[in-house]
Amino acid sequence: IGNMDGGLHEINQKNGTNTANIAHHSKGLFSIIWKDQQLYTLGGEGKLTRWKSSPLKPELSIQLSNLPLRCADFCPRRNEWAIGASDGNIYLLDGENLTPKTTIPNAHQNSVFAIRYHPEKPYLISGGRDAHLNVFELETQEKMVSLPAHWFTINSIAFSPTLPYFATASRDKTVKIWDANE
């Protein structure tokens, strides 16, 4: 569990006790990702951290921005992380050592709040505080599509595991379904 002070809490699921309380990030912990038996956190100070699990302690931290990191997705076929930040940029990192590969600058007018790799095509889809849904071609980082998709912030993007659709969820209290093949 993360908190707005940047702390990470480890809770024992059997008895509900707090087994660790680690003050690591500053200005909040905005996302926790579990991938391949590894824990990753995104902090308000613009830092991405990979954690050792036993005992829970930071293993590697990368400063990507001076503003909060808000969202992340991993693409196995590219062995790559995409990290969305409050500076409006999207950072693409090597999947193993987290070294920066490239940056998509000004992906949104301000914060990038949602990000997903297309499961079949070389596209990255993002949503932001500007309420736009953007689609980037990954090889060139060219913005192929930019739609004013909602009235307020896009907070989440999710692909259907079986159908060619994805959904966006917004602070405007709507969910919209999109054709992933268009």
Salt bridges, closest charged atoms under 4 A:
ASP36 OD2 - LYS35 NZ 2.54
GLU45 OE2 - HIS25 ND1 2.94
GLU59 OE1 - ARG50 NE 2.83
ASP73 OD1 - ARG116 NH1 3.79
GLU80 OE1 - ARG78 NE 2.93
GLU80 OE2 - LYS101 NZ 2.85
ASP130 OD1 - HIS108 ND1 2.93
GLU139 OE2 - ARG78 NH1 2.84
ASP172 OD2 - HIS150 ND1 3.29
